């Protein structure tokens, strides 16, 4: 059975499924993954993160890198996941004036930018304070 390239990309643990590593000795979580724990252990298991959290802080970007030049302004935030990990991510489905520290957010699969002359679309996870609706919601495979 063949798998589409989109399905293959969505199944990448690092980019789209928010998989962390958990030390099997001290239970500390790492995202992105680590090979050596602070306790010295190299024994890890992969853990699926919930994709849900709260907004810790945020800012608006008006002078972006080349890839995001056509998407300004946009907002970036630090999200504290339910599991206690902080992650930096682009916020989606909202305007700056709607954002509040402490508001709940969840990971959603969205277009990041179009690349090159051909306009190849790059997708990734963004963070939305909106209630997840329709087929655009990112749902972890449990």
MOURQUI-V433339 format. One record per helix or strand. SS is the DSSP state (alpha for helix, beta for strand). FROM is the first residue (numbers start at 1). TO is the last residue. Records with the same first field share a line. If there is no record, write none. Layout:
SS->FROM-TO ; FROM-TO
This chain:
alpha->5-10 ; 13-16 ; 66-71 ; 96-98 ; 134-136
beta->19-23 ; 29-30 ; 44-48 ; 52-61 ; 74-81 ; 86-92 ; 104-115 ; 120-128 ; 137-137
